[in-house]
C-alpha cells in the first residue's frame, strides 16, 4: 500500500483551518479471497466536512472519541458518538461526513475489506 496516496484519497475534505489525519495501523492480505484488509485511525479536525465519496470496500467504523454526522445516499442522517459503530457497503455513496463539533476532534477506526489493488476511496461530484 502506498500510504501517502491512500491517506490523500481517504481525506477528501472541504477547506478547514485544520485538516484530518490518517494513521495506517495494519494492511494484510486475506489469503484465498483475492482481498486485503486495511485498518486505520482517522481524526477529523473540529468543524471538518468531508466531500461526497464512496469506498471500493466493505467499511466498518468504530468511533473512539468525539462525534460525527454521517449519511449515505438514501439513508438517514446519523450522529455517531464514541462507542458507536456504522457500516458502509461498496455501493454506498457517503453524502454527509462531518465532525459534529466545532471545538473537538472526532476520532474513529476504519476497517476496510476490499479487492487487492482497488483504490480505497472514490471522490464523487
One Martini backbone bead per residue (centre of mass of N, CA, C, O) as a GRO file, in nm:
protein
  125
    1UNK     BB    1   0.096   0.036   0.022
    2UNK     BB    2   0.036   0.376  -0.041
    3UNK     BB    3   0.004   0.585   0.210
    4UNK     BB    4  -0.020   0.869   0.086
    5UNK     BB    5  -0.239   0.810  -0.124
    6UNK     BB    6  -0.443   0.696   0.071
    7UNK     BB    7  -0.476   0.942   0.257
    8UNK     BB    8  -0.566   1.142   0.037
    9UNK     BB    9  -0.821   0.979  -0.049
   10UNK     BB   10  -0.968   0.977   0.229
   11UNK     BB   11  -0.915   1.304   0.237
   12UNK     BB   12  -1.201   1.460   0.122
   13UNK     BB   13  -1.208   1.801   0.180
   14UNK     BB   14  -1.288   2.081   0.297
   15UNK     BB   15  -1.213   2.381   0.401
   16UNK     BB   16  -0.995   2.409   0.681
   17UNK     BB   17  -0.785   2.494   0.922
   18UNK     BB   18  -0.789   2.191   0.954
   19UNK     BB   19  -0.678   1.860   0.912
   20UNK     BB   20  -0.680   1.554   0.868
   21UNK     BB   21  -0.591   1.227   0.992
   22UNK     BB   22  -0.391   0.936   0.900
   23UNK     BB   23  -0.339   0.606   1.058
   24UNK     BB   24  -0.187   0.342   0.981
   25UNK     BB   25  -0.206  -0.002   1.115
   26UNK     BB   26  -0.314  -0.220   0.883
   27UNK     BB   27  -0.202  -0.461   0.634
   28UNK     BB   28  -0.377  -0.753   0.482
   29UNK     BB   29  -0.392  -1.036   0.346
   30UNK     BB   30  -0.662  -1.255   0.215
   31UNK     BB   31  -0.647  -1.563   0.179
   32UNK     BB   32  -0.839  -1.684  -0.101
   33UNK     BB   33  -1.001  -1.388  -0.178
   34UNK     BB   34  -0.858  -1.133  -0.320
   35UNK     BB   35  -0.799  -0.970  -0.053
   36UNK     BB   36  -0.793  -0.689   0.177
   37UNK     BB   37  -0.692  -0.545   0.485
   38UNK     BB   38  -0.773  -0.223   0.643
   39UNK     BB   39  -0.634  -0.018   0.911
   40UNK     BB   40  -0.746   0.294   1.075
   41UNK     BB   41  -0.695   0.615   1.187
   42UNK     BB   42  -0.926   0.896   1.221
   43UNK     BB   43  -0.899   1.258   1.214
   44UNK     BB   44  -1.125   1.512   1.274
   45UNK     BB   45  -1.153   1.821   1.264
   46UNK     BB   46  -1.291   2.085   1.370
   47UNK     BB   47  -1.557   2.124   1.139
   48UNK     BB   48  -1.518   1.905   0.945
   49UNK     BB   49  -1.575   1.839   0.585
   50UNK     BB   50  -1.671   1.604   0.368
   51UNK     BB   51  -1.670   1.468   0.071
   52UNK     BB   52  -1.814   1.304  -0.154
   53UNK     BB   53  -1.821   0.934  -0.140
   54UNK     BB   54  -1.661   0.616  -0.198
   55UNK     BB   55  -1.603   0.265  -0.147
   56UNK     BB   56  -1.397  -0.026  -0.235
   57UNK     BB   57  -1.568  -0.133   0.031
   58UNK     BB   58  -1.594  -0.271   0.332
   59UNK     BB   59  -1.707  -0.068   0.613
   60UNK     BB   60  -1.580  -0.036   0.947
   61UNK     BB   61  -1.692   0.166   1.226
   62UNK     BB   62  -1.521   0.318   1.519
   63UNK     BB   63  -1.578   0.528   1.779
   64UNK     BB   64  -1.359   0.686   2.005
   65UNK     BB   65  -1.416   1.009   1.960
   66UNK     BB   66  -1.663   1.201   1.964
   67UNK     BB   67  -1.843   1.329   1.666
   68UNK     BB   68  -2.046   1.214   1.380
   69UNK     BB   69  -2.178   1.294   1.072
   70UNK     BB   70  -2.383   1.056   0.878
   71UNK     BB   71  -2.447   0.972   0.518
   72UNK     BB   72  -2.622   0.787   0.293
   73UNK     BB   73  -2.766   0.738   0.013
   74UNK     BB   74  -3.104   0.703   0.131
   75UNK     BB   75  -3.037   0.770   0.416
   76UNK     BB   76  -2.991   0.851   0.737
   77UNK     BB   77  -2.910   1.078   0.955
   78UNK     BB   78  -2.620   1.046   1.166
   79UNK     BB   79  -2.506   1.033   1.507
   80UNK     BB   80  -2.183   0.951   1.614
   81UNK     BB   81  -2.034   0.812   1.898
   82UNK     BB   82  -1.863   0.705   2.131
   83UNK     BB   83  -1.898   0.347   2.067
   84UNK     BB   84  -1.993   0.360   1.789
   85UNK     BB   85  -2.133   0.225   1.481
   86UNK     BB   86  -2.062   0.159   1.123
   87UNK     BB   87  -2.170   0.096   0.775
   88UNK     BB   88  -2.023   0.036   0.443
   89UNK     BB   89  -2.072  -0.018   0.121
   90UNK     BB   90  -1.950  -0.028  -0.205
   91UNK     BB   91  -2.233   0.134  -0.302
   92UNK     BB   92  -2.208   0.358  -0.119
   93UNK     BB   93  -2.288   0.703  -0.075
   94UNK     BB   94  -2.111   0.954   0.091
   95UNK     BB   95  -2.274   1.264   0.167
   96UNK     BB   96  -2.210   1.261   0.485
   97UNK     BB   97  -1.904   1.404   0.652
   98UNK     BB   98  -1.887   1.518   0.991
   99UNK     BB   99  -1.804   1.709   1.236
  100UNK     BB  100  -2.007   1.789   1.519
  101UNK     BB  101  -1.763   1.975   1.603
  102UNK     BB  102  -1.595   2.298   1.654
  103UNK     BB  103  -1.376   2.195   1.907
  104UNK     BB  104  -1.360   1.880   1.847
  105UNK     BB  105  -1.242   1.594   1.774
  106UNK     BB  106  -1.277   1.310   1.552
  107UNK     BB  107  -1.239   0.956   1.631
  108UNK     BB  108  -1.155   0.670   1.418
  109UNK     BB  109  -1.206   0.340   1.311
  110UNK     BB  110  -1.108   0.180   1.003
  111UNK     BB  111  -1.237  -0.109   0.818
  112UNK     BB  112  -1.117  -0.272   0.526
  113UNK     BB  113  -1.270  -0.466   0.256
  114UNK     BB  114  -1.082  -0.548  -0.044
  115UNK     BB  115  -0.967  -0.545  -0.338
  116UNK     BB  116  -0.691  -0.596  -0.484
  117UNK     BB  117  -0.586  -0.272  -0.604
  118UNK     BB  118  -0.809  -0.110  -0.505
  119UNK     BB  119  -0.938   0.168  -0.441
  120UNK     BB  120  -1.070   0.301  -0.156
  121UNK     BB  121  -1.136   0.595  -0.280
  122UNK     BB  122  -1.419   0.779  -0.434
  123UNK     BB  123  -1.487   1.059  -0.567
  124UNK     BB  124  -1.764   1.281  -0.580
  125UNK     BB  125  -1.972   1.527  -0.751
   0.00000   0.00000   0.00000
